[in-house]
Amino acid sequence: MTVADFERRIDPYRPELLAHCYRMLGSVHDAEDLVQETCLRAWRARDTYDESRSSLRTWLYRIATNACLTALESRSRRPLPSGLVAESDPRRPFVHGGEVTWLQPLPDALLGPVDPQTVTVDRASLRLAFVAALQHLSARQRAVLILREVLDFSAAEAAGILSTTTASVNSSLQRARARLRETEVRPDQVDEPSEAEQRAWVDKYMRAFENADVEGLKRLLTDDVRMEMPPMVNWFTGRENYGVFMDWVFAKNGHDWRFRPLGANAQPGFAAYNRGPDGAFELHTLQVFTVTTKGISRNTVFRDADVFASFHLPSHLTR
């Protein structure tokens, strides 16, 4: 088999392998590296692959999962601020997280176009809140829960992928479920409107933001809305707190903003650009929203050069 033939066989699995490695690591860059590592390991081991024993997909997941477990031996978990510290007062000064390695958002563009007839990636399991909850699990518990409840492998298949016993898989799954219950996050928990309706909510938010209309922003939020802003550890909940913070944003940064819509973690979002002292619009933040049938329930705001780079965002916008 030539390299070209081999790549043609495994290319259809790349998007779901990327999603899998991202769920495990919480890092876009690490996930891309591990997909490349998976493909390299698969090429080197191609002569050992036995189609009569497992499908190509299962074999690739075995390689990818074990590559992720090896990588996690030398990496710390990637939380969001709400998984690290207590809630903040929006009036308090920002506190930087220092050396914390934060969860990164995943650009939807990396998963390719969505075809309902051939979709292989469970996009609900890519929500930021769910991937953040996975960070509370041990590496093996994370792998078991993803293999069993996201990818729908049987206990026996998961045991084969992890080179362990079915009893061990079932035990790890029970512990993982118990830990996730403490975080109160499940992949199917959010009552989401359609993709178009979610985008419409965020478009209304952008218009209110552009007009510095804090009351208009608040009307788009749920009562228990949550905002967090890595690399700052500050986070808070509630519509009124949100309004207090946005009053501060406009007082500090002015009212002149531009936006670039984007998608991340199968959720709507945008990049916000603020007019700088030289008159140019400078990249300020990337914001990812959870939208429910009752409104926007979460806004995760990123201000990180690596995150901006993964979305290929320009540093400035022309008028």
N, C-alpha and C positions, 0 to 999 in steps of 0.2 A: 504494500500500500504506500502510495506517495504521500508527501506532506499535504499536497493540495487535496487529495482524496480524503485524507483524515480530517482536514479542516472543514471540508464540506459536510462531513458526517456530524461533527460536533458543533458547528456554528449555530444551528437552531436552538441549542441548549444554553448559549451564552447569556441571553437576558435573564433567564431564571436562575442560572448559576450566580450571576452578579447580584441578583436580589437576595439569594441565599447567603452569600458571603457578606453582604451588607447587613442583613439581620443579625448575623453572628458577630460582626466586628463593630458595627455602628459607624464605620468610616468609609467614605466613597473611595478614597485613594487606596486604602488597604484592600477593599473589596475588588477593585480593578486589578491590583497586583496579584491577588489570590486566584482570580479567574485565570490570569496568565500562567500562574504556577500550576493550577489544575490542568490546564491544557498541555503544559510541558511534561508534567508527570504522566499524564495519560498517553502522550506520544511515546515516551520512554518505555511505558509498560504495555504498549499496544499488543505485543505478542502474548501477554498473559491473559488478555481479555477473552472470556469464554461466553459466547452468546447463549449457550444452553443453560447457563447458571444464573445469569441476570441480564436485564435489559441494559442498553448503552446508557440510558438516563440514570438508572440506579448505580451503575459503575462509576459514572462521573460524579454523582452525589457522594459516593463513598470517598473518592479522592478529594473532592472539594471540602467536605466536612472535616476530614482528618487534617487537611492543610490548615483550615481555620482553627481547629483545636491546638495544633502546634503553634500557630501564630499567637493565640491567646495566652500561651504560657509566658510570654514576655511582654504582654500588653495589659494595661489597666482597663477597667470598664469605662465606658463613655456615657456619663449621665447627662441629663438636663438639670438646671438649677433646682427644680422642684423635687428632684430625687436625691439632692445632696444637702440642702440646708432648709431651715424653717422659712415660712413666708415673710416677706418684707413689707415695710410701710413704703408706699410709692413716693413719700416725701423725703425719704432718707437718701443720702448720697450713694452713688454707685460704688460697689465693692467688686474689684476684679478677682476672678477665680484663681489667679496665679498660674500654677503649673497643671491645673486640671485639664485633661484631654476631653473635650466635649463631644457629644453626639453630633454628627454632621447630617444635614439633609441630603437626600438622594435626588438628583435631577431626573425628572420623568423622561427626558430626552434620551438618557442612557438605556432605557428599556425598550426604545423603539415605539412605533405606532401601535395602538391597541386595535387588534382585530378580534371581534367577539367570537369568530369561528375558530380561531387558533390560539386564543390567549392562554398562556401557561403560567403567568405570574399572578398570584393572589394579591391584588393591590391593597385590599383592606389590611393585610398583615404588614404593609410597609408604612402605615401611619406612624408619624413621629412618636405619638404617645405609646403605641404598642412596642416599637423598637426600643424606646427608652425604658419601658417596663422590663423588657428582656435583659437589660443590663443589670438588673437586680438578681439574676440567676447565675449560678456557676456555669462555666463554659459547657460542661457535659449536660447539665439540665437544659441549658439553652438549645443545644443541638437536638436533644431528645424531643423537646416540646415542638420545635420547628419541624422536625422530620415527621412527627406523628400528627400534629394538629394543624399545621400550615400546609405541608406537602402531602399529607394523607398517606404516608407509608405505613404499612402494618407494623406491629410490634416485632415480628420476625424479620421483616425487611430492615427496620431501624437497627435491630441487633446485629444484622449482617454488616450494615454500613459502618457501625461503631466497633465491630469485632468484640461483641460482648454477648450476654445472654438476654433472652426475652424477659426473664424475671428482673434483671437489672434495669432494662429499659422501662418496664412498668413501674418500678420503684422510683426511678428518676422522674418519670412523668408525674407521678402523684406529688412528689415534693415540689416540682416546678409549678404545677397547678395551684398548690397551696400558697406558694410564694407570690404567684401572680394575683391570686385573690386578695392578698394584702395590698396590692397596688391598685386594685379596682379597675384594671384595664384588661379588656379582651379584644381580639381582632375584630369582632363583629358587634361591638358594644354601641358604636355611634350610629344614631338614626339619621342617616345622611339623605339629603335630597339628591336629585339627579346631578350629574356633572355640570350641566348647563346652569342649573339653579344655583349650585355652589359658586360658579364663576360669577353669576349675576350678583350674589351677595357681596363678593369681594370687589366687583366693579363699583357697587354703591359705596363700599367702604373707601375705595380710592377717590371717588368724587367728593365724599365728605372730607377726606384727608386733604385733598387739593384745595378745598375751600376753608380749611382750618375750622370745620364745623364740628366741635366736640360733642354737642348735643346730638347731632346727626349720627356721629360715630357710635355713641352710647345706645341709640335706638336699634342699632344693628347687632348688638351683643346680647348674649344670654345673661341671666342674673349671676351665674357662677363663672363667668368668663375668666380665663387664666392667661396672663402674659408673663413670658420669661425671655431673658435676653443674654444668652451666653455670648461672650465670655464673662459677663457680669453675673454674680450669683443672685442678684436681686430678682425676685418674682413676687407676684401678688394676684389676688383674685377679686372678682366683683366689679360690677359696672361703674360704681362711683369711684373706686380706686383707679380704674382704667381712665376715667375722665380726668381725675386729678393729674395723672401722669401725662396725658395728652396735652393738657393746659401747659404743663412744664415744657414739653417737646416744642410746642409752637412759640412759647416765650423765649426759649433758648435758640432755636434754629430758624425762626421766621416762618413765613407762610408760603414760601415759593418752592414748590416741589414738583417733580415729574416722576412718572412710574413706568416700569416695564413689566407687564404680566409674565408669569412663568408658572410652571408646575413642578412640585417636589413631593415625593412620597405619596403620589397619587392624590395630592391635595392642591388646591389653588393657592397662589401666592403672587408676590411681586417684588421687584427690586425698587427701592426708593432712592431718588436722587434729590439732593438739597442744593439750592443755589449757594455757591461759595462766595468769598469776598471779591474774587476776580470776575464774578458774573457767570461763571460756568456751573453747570449742574454736576455735582460730585456724588459718586456712589456712597450712600450712607448706610443702608441696611438691606438685608434680604429677609422677607417676612413670609411665613408659611401659616396657613389658617386651617383650623378644623371648623367645618360648617355643618350645623345640624338643621333640622326642620324648624327649630326655634330661633336660629341665629348663629352668630359666630361664637363658638365656645372656647376657642384657644387661638392665641397668636404667639408663635415662637419666632423671635426676632434674632437674626444672626448678624454679627459684625466681625467678620473673620476673613482674612485674605485668602486662605485656602478654600473656604466655602465659595467666595466670589469667583475664584479661579475655576472651580469645578462646574460652575454654571456659565463660564465664558462671558462674564459681565464686563462691559467696558467701564473704565474708571470714571469717565465723563460722558455726558450727553450733550450734543449740540441742540440748539433750539429747533 
